[in-house]
């Protein structure tokens, strides 16, 4: 019962809404609608954390829903843009490199006994990558010529986030 109530909390509903927003991005091909969808996704990404911190209701489930909502939205939006020719294959991988590396890191941590107890939580570099991913989606829709510089920023911050997560896992392993 408590878990169900937790899932219905405002922050978790905001995080979960990004799944519906991702579907809306796929369904609505009009650029102006997609711009609004990305902006709403950006707002929900900010507000879920804001309300969770403000109400003191941050939970592991909420953090997981936030990450899943972010990844799902970005993956679907970037995939649509790739298939429609809005970004190149290189741009696609630059947008998703942090997510791919984080997934590899997560699986690795679950395989290695010394890392199984590591708690995965959002970290500042990862949050910054998400902000730049969403900003890049807007750039693709609003000003495609500005996309490449933003893709390079996404790639650079992704490298930073990957190093940060790797260092975190290393410190967890060393402490044991």
C-alpha positions as CSV (number, residue, x, y, z in Angstrom):
1,X,0.0,0.0,0.0
2,X,2.8,2.4,0.9
3,X,4.6,1.6,-2.4
4,X,1.4,2.4,-4.3
5,X,1.1,5.7,-2.5
6,X,4.7,6.4,-3.2
7,X,4.2,5.8,-6.9
8,X,1.3,8.3,-6.9
9,X,3.3,11.1,-5.4
10,X,3.6,14.3,-7.4
11,X,7.3,13.9,-8.1
12,X,6.9,10.3,-9.3
13,X,3.9,11.2,-11.5
14,X,6.0,14.0,-13.0
15,X,8.9,11.6,-13.7
16,X,6.5,9.0,-15.1
17,X,4.9,11.6,-17.4
18,X,8.0,11.7,-19.5
19,X,7.1,8.2,-20.8
20,X,3.8,9.7,-22.1
21,X,5.7,12.7,-23.4
22,X,8.1,10.4,-25.3
23,X,5.1,8.8,-27.0
24,X,3.7,12.2,-27.8
25,X,7.0,13.1,-29.4
26,X,6.7,10.0,-31.7
27,X,3.0,10.5,-32.5
28,X,3.1,14.2,-33.3
29,X,5.3,15.0,-36.2
30,X,4.7,18.8,-36.2
31,X,7.8,20.7,-35.1
32,X,5.9,23.2,-33.0
33,X,4.2,20.4,-31.0
34,X,7.5,18.6,-30.5
35,X,9.1,21.8,-29.2
36,X,6.3,22.1,-26.6
37,X,6.7,18.4,-25.7
38,X,10.5,18.8,-25.1
39,X,9.9,22.0,-23.1
40,X,7.3,20.1,-20.9
41,X,9.7,17.3,-20.5
42,X,12.4,19.8,-19.4
43,X,9.9,21.3,-16.9
44,X,8.9,17.9,-15.5
45,X,12.6,16.9,-15.1
46,X,13.2,20.0,-13.0
47,X,9.9,19.9,-11.0
48,X,10.1,16.2,-10.0
49,X,13.3,16.8,-8.1
50,X,12.2,20.2,-6.8
51,X,9.0,18.8,-5.3
52,X,10.7,15.7,-3.9
53,X,13.4,17.8,-2.2
54,X,10.9,20.4,-1.0
55,X,8.5,17.9,0.5
56,X,11.3,15.7,1.8
57,X,9.8,12.8,-0.2
58,X,12.8,11.8,-2.2
59,X,13.0,8.0,-2.5
60,X,15.0,5.3,-4.3
61,X,11.9,4.4,-6.4
62,X,11.5,8.1,-7.3
63,X,15.2,8.4,-8.3
64,X,14.8,5.3,-10.5
65,X,11.6,6.6,-12.1
66,X,13.3,9.9,-12.8
67,X,16.3,8.2,-14.5
68,X,14.0,5.9,-16.5
69,X,11.8,8.7,-17.6
70,X,14.8,10.8,-18.7
71,X,16.4,7.9,-20.6
72,X,13.2,6.8,-22.2
73,X,12.3,10.3,-23.4
74,X,15.7,11.0,-24.8
75,X,16.1,7.6,-26.4
76,X,12.7,7.8,-28.2
77,X,13.1,11.4,-29.3
78,X,16.7,10.9,-30.6
79,X,15.6,7.7,-32.4
80,X,12.7,9.5,-34.1
81,X,15.1,12.3,-35.1
82,X,17.6,9.8,-36.5
83,X,15.0,8.0,-38.6
84,X,13.5,11.3,-39.8
85,X,17.0,12.6,-40.8
86,X,17.0,15.3,-38.1
87,X,20.3,14.0,-36.8
88,X,23.1,11.8,-38.1
89,X,24.1,8.4,-36.9
90,X,27.1,10.1,-35.2
91,X,24.8,12.6,-33.6
92,X,22.6,9.8,-32.3
93,X,25.5,8.0,-30.6
94,X,26.9,11.3,-29.2
95,X,23.5,12.0,-27.6
96,X,23.4,8.5,-26.1
97,X,27.0,7.7,-25.2
98,X,26.6,8.5,-21.5
99,X,23.4,6.4,-21.3
100,X,25.2,3.5,-23.0
101,X,28.2,3.7,-20.7
102,X,26.0,4.0,-17.7
103,X,24.1,0.9,-18.7
104,X,27.4,-1.0,-19.2
105,X,28.6,0.3,-15.8
106,X,25.4,-0.8,-14.1
107,X,25.6,-4.3,-15.5
108,X,29.3,-4.6,-14.6
109,X,28.5,-3.4,-11.1
110,X,25.9,-6.1,-10.7
111,X,28.3,-8.8,-12.0
112,X,31.2,-7.9,-9.7
113,X,30.6,-9.0,-6.1
114,X,32.6,-6.1,-4.7
115,X,30.2,-3.6,-6.4
116,X,26.8,-5.3,-6.0
117,X,26.0,-3.1,-3.0
118,X,26.8,0.2,-4.7
119,X,23.8,2.5,-4.7
120,X,23.2,4.1,-8.0
121,X,22.1,7.7,-7.6
122,X,22.0,10.7,-9.8
123,X,25.1,12.8,-9.8
124,X,25.7,16.3,-10.9
125,X,27.6,15.5,-14.2
126,X,24.7,13.1,-15.2
127,X,22.1,15.8,-14.5
128,X,24.1,18.2,-16.6
129,X,24.3,15.8,-19.5
130,X,20.5,15.4,-19.4
131,X,20.0,19.2,-19.5
132,X,22.3,19.4,-22.6
133,X,20.6,16.4,-24.2
134,X,17.2,18.2,-23.9
135,X,18.7,21.5,-25.0
136,X,20.1,19.7,-28.1
137,X,16.7,18.2,-28.9
138,X,15.3,21.8,-28.9
139,X,18.2,22.9,-31.1
140,X,17.5,20.2,-33.6
141,X,13.9,21.4,-33.8
142,X,14.5,25.1,-33.6
143,X,17.9,25.7,-35.2
144,X,19.5,22.7,-36.8
145,X,22.7,24.6,-37.5
146,X,23.3,24.9,-33.8
147,X,23.1,21.1,-33.3
148,X,26.7,20.1,-33.9
149,X,28.3,22.4,-31.2
150,X,25.7,21.2,-28.7
151,X,26.3,17.5,-29.6
152,X,30.0,18.1,-28.8
153,X,29.0,19.6,-25.5
154,X,26.8,16.6,-24.8
155,X,29.7,14.3,-25.7
156,X,32.2,16.2,-23.5
157,X,29.8,16.2,-20.5
158,X,29.1,12.5,-21.2
159,X,32.8,11.7,-20.9
160,X,32.9,13.7,-17.6
161,X,29.8,11.9,-16.3
162,X,31.2,8.5,-17.3
163,X,34.5,9.3,-15.5
164,X,32.6,10.5,-12.5
165,X,30.4,7.4,-12.2
166,X,33.4,5.2,-12.8
167,X,35.4,7.0,-10.0
168,X,32.4,6.6,-7.7
169,X,32.2,2.9,-8.3
170,X,36.0,2.6,-7.8
171,X,35.7,4.4,-4.4
172,X,32.9,2.1,-3.4
173,X,35.0,-1.0,-4.3
174,X,38.1,0.4,-2.5
175,X,36.1,1.1,0.7
176,X,35.2,-2.6,1.0
